Amino acid sequence: MEAHSSIFGNYSTIHGPKTPCYALKFASFSSSKQVLLRTHLSFPSNIAITEKRLRIRASVEEVHSEIVGPNVLEDSVRAKVRRKNLAVFVSGGGSNFKSLHEATVNGFIHGDIFVLVTNKPDCGGAHFARDKGIPVIFFPKVKDDSGLSSKDLVNAIRSYKVDFILLAGYLKLIPTELIRAFPRSILNIHPSLLPAFGGKGYYSMKVHKAVIASGARYSGPTIHYVDEEYDRGRILAQRIVPVLPNDTAEELAARVLHEEHKLYKEVVAALCEERIIWREDGVPLIQCKENLSLYK
Ligand code: GRF
């Protein structure tokens, strides 16, 4: 294990996994301060809430997990975690949807896409879903009365016993009814490092144009929980992508999209393996597969 120092404070990196795992950020914690984390461990028929105490000290080697040890989630254990039912929302080409679908089929993600929701029944994502035999729901209701109401959408998604909802380029606001019916269960991917370049009006190329115009040297995707405001829910994962001096918005978008596909798959894999825990202050953390006492 090797200790590093950065703008994020001190953290530890385990060599081996492709994506580094970090011990908790503890730049602002005093020596020996104890932090209480709640972890939701759910198994096929029950959900147990376990409290885990992490002792945070000034050196990496002194970070201990007192209850959960390393390598708890081996493949044999994963087999006992129920496979999750997923719903995906798209409005466009659906490259993230296609990449997530592939990951469910090849076993990288321990779940299956049961239903696709779209406001554009002719979009690339909807065509792909139909080709794969995935039911397509039209939402929201439009003038000719096609499309579901918010209440019907909630009922339809419940009828597929959906555990998690994944927004992948869905451009309409998610109704409050759905957010309340699926607390801490809806994720969105946004093509900038939130909270920068997010919120109403920041979508598609507008995001990348604004990033380039600002002079920011880094951009990248953010995956966050969805609440009632655009792009403001708790951040779950980010990936950094450089902004090059001569980048066009299209070039930057392509570079970010490439990382989006990788990041979304990893995050949804963690979600389906029940490796998300919630820090006391409400920030979600991803437990590293290789060592559940370390976080991404
Ligand atoms: C992605 O850039 C995503 O971050 C944003 O919408 C775009 C969707 O692209 N929310 P695709 O339809 O998945 O190709």
Boltz pocket constraint, residues with backbone or C-beta under 6 A from the ligand:
constraints:
  - pocket:
      binder: B
      contacts: [[A, 90], [A, 92], [A, 93], [A, 94], [A, 95], [A, 96], [A, 97], [A, 167], [A, 168], [A, 169], [A, 170], [A, 189], [A, 190], [A, 191], [A, 204], [A, 221], [A, 257], [A, 260]]
      max_distance: 6.0
